[in-house]
Amino acid sequence: MISKPSIRPFREFMPKIGDRVLVDPTAVVIGNVEIGEDSSIWPLAVIRGDIHYIRIGKRTSIQDSSVLHITHAGTYNPDGYPVTVGDDVTVGHSVILHGCTIGNRVLVGMGSTVMDGAVVKDEVLIGAGSLVTPGKALEGGYLYVGAPCKKVRRLSDKEIEYLTYSAQNYVKLKNEYLKEQN
């Protein structure tokens, strides 16, 4: 028997889940969250849009034990920071995305943290265990690694193609899981 995922409202906001989305029964999705079609939220992921919004694009995979949370509006940051994640993104296991913007065709390596106000442009590969510090902007088309992360080199054409391949691979796997649930 498959249990239902924990998708629940906060204040007046109920998460909006697109077509053909997998939300694992152990994942938690709360509040002002929108998840685009063909995306997947894997075991123990937490997506908490309680005091700002979270938007996840199409064909995006949020891996096991990842946490997505916003930055509240306050004295030091009057507007706060939402979390936006683009299309065809692979967010690796145990990643923290906090009040940041992730472009399209990005891979965020396992155990990485992307902090408040950081902006990751399209076609970026962030190596495992990296730290993207508050307010940092990562230029598209590059590999970044380290804590704090540094630009290492331009991505090859094959690596850029892999970013889409990775996203498509998780769409296929998500589809298998959805079939098993029916």
Secondary structure, DSSP 8 states (H G I E B T S, - for coil): -----EEE-BTTB--EE-TT-EE-TT-EEEEEEEE-TT-EE-TT-EEEEEEEEEEE-TT-EE-TT-EEE-B--BTTBTT-B-EEE-SS-EE-TT-EEES-EE-SS-EE-TT-EE-TT-EE-SS-EE-TT-EE-TT-EE-TTEEEEETTEEEEEE--HHHHHHHHHHHHHHHHHHHHHHHHH-
